[in-house]
């Protein structure tokens, strides 16, 4: 089969990627064009890169084939057709004016080739779901081909809908910002910073993995990318200091997964959530900040308790970087992150904040000699291309999820599904939440976080809202379980990635990941029953809820890992700690009192057991 020479295809990929990033930077500076143009050009770039970068059937060919080039050109034509016929698109009356021959031709091409490109990027799950919804619209939904074409292609309700808009305006810029921050050397800063803070404590390397992943998650919204970036260092370090391979891989997988829910820069789905709710991204980050802190607090304490239980110590202080030296040498690389937060707090848009962050990265590296020569013209071009490449999966997933959302809107399937959830749950909120949790995990097993969240918003969120859940809590609830699917067996991509580095037993790694991340499955129920955990309500209630929730997740971590602050926890103490932790889930004077009482009882039992053990050691047995 004829193919482009490797050097030519590589240069073409870099050129298209750099131009894509440059286009989005230009738009961020001067303002977006008409919706069809902005979203169509964004999708055209993503499709072009997909057919050049990703394999078709079988293993990756060493060079781009002629077939890939033809598919690329046809896909780009389908994506740009609305832009080149803008007057026609904005003046025709959807669902009244029948699509013409060219609408069917280019629309059909785009739908088919978008499904193929998404298959190459994410696997079969999302394309199959999209095809099932298209089939549903034609059969049970009783919709004509013309109506489906209108909804999915000729309006901004389908492929060119809100998910693709968010990818084109916000996500692309933040991913590009992450690419520049990574190139600046901030990854080494995060690692050294975490080592200096926690490397010397019990189980230090595992705590370093948690802290590093939390920091790195601020510039990368992908759990697998976090694992492959930070795990290559933290997992071998954990193994060398005594952690078994399964636990080491699980720590990195669970911590890296949390990066998608950790402000100030969360995963791509958070930007979609802001658009769906009609609020600023800063508001979404505010909703998510306390639950994210609780998530990482639980993981941090879990690795601490596990280290104390098995007797692991930290790394020698002499072998660790000093915090003062780390900040003196590379601390300036934190500035772009602080700048983004400051711009958001000043009330500017997320896109403008990302643009300011990108613009600040290169000047920031000039502040120290150690980073001054990082960005050469060649490196800048490569970084622009990297940002575009990293956006491809998100853009394609958003466009393909747009098909699903469009069909749900067209056929009214969302209302039918809401009624079904209400009937099956018997109008009981807890049962509906458990059903939603299972549906979110199942969807997330085969889909990236963003489309999994988008589908759940269309199908599940209305049912939760109808049962009395605040709309913001309902959205964050389904987002959490779309994220946590990355560590939930049997399809747990973050666990697979970490296990590839740790070389441990996949079963051991999966079980350890579920244990470590179990608190993450509980936190969404906490903020549904207590929205003050999302900074909603009066300050006193928020503080009280935050304190009780923090105590609850620490106790749950201790119960799961068989150790608490005063030594190993026996079965009775673990049961009391777990019961106390779950009692603190639902805010309220009675439940809090019960929870604190049970935890106090567990501590008393633990202290009495410790005292008995001490008395049993006679003076003659003391060396």
Protein Blocks (a to p, Z undefined) as FASTA:
>chain_A
ZZddfklmmmmmmmmmmmmmmmmmmmmmnopadfklmmmmmmmmmmmmmmmmpccehjdd
fbdcfklmmmmmmmmmmmmmmmmmmmmmmmpcghklccdfklmmmmmmmmmmmmmmmmmm
nojklmmmmmmmmmmmmmmnopafklmmmmmmmpcklmmmmklmmmmmmmmmmmmmmmmm
mmnopmmmmmmmmmmmmmmmghklmmmmmmmmmmmmmmocbfklmmmmmmmmmmmmmmmn
opafklmmmmmmmmmmmmmmmcfbdcfklmmmmmmnopafklmmmmmmmmmmmmmmmmmm
mmmmmmmmnopacddfklpccfklmmmmmmmmmmmmmmmmmmmmnopafklmmmmmmmmm
mmmmmmpmklmmmpgfklmmmmmmmmmmmmmmmmmmmmmmmmmmmmmmmnommmmmmmmm
mmmnoopaklmmmmmmmmmmmmmmmpcfklmmmmmmmmmmmmmmmnopafklmmmmmmmm
mmmmmmgcfbdfklmmmmmmnopafklmmmmmmmmmmmmmmmmmmmmmmmmlnopacfkl
mmmmmmmmmmmmmmmmmmmnopafkbccdfklmmmmmmmmmmmmpgcfklmmmmmmmmmm
mmmmmmmmmmmmmmmpcfklpZZ
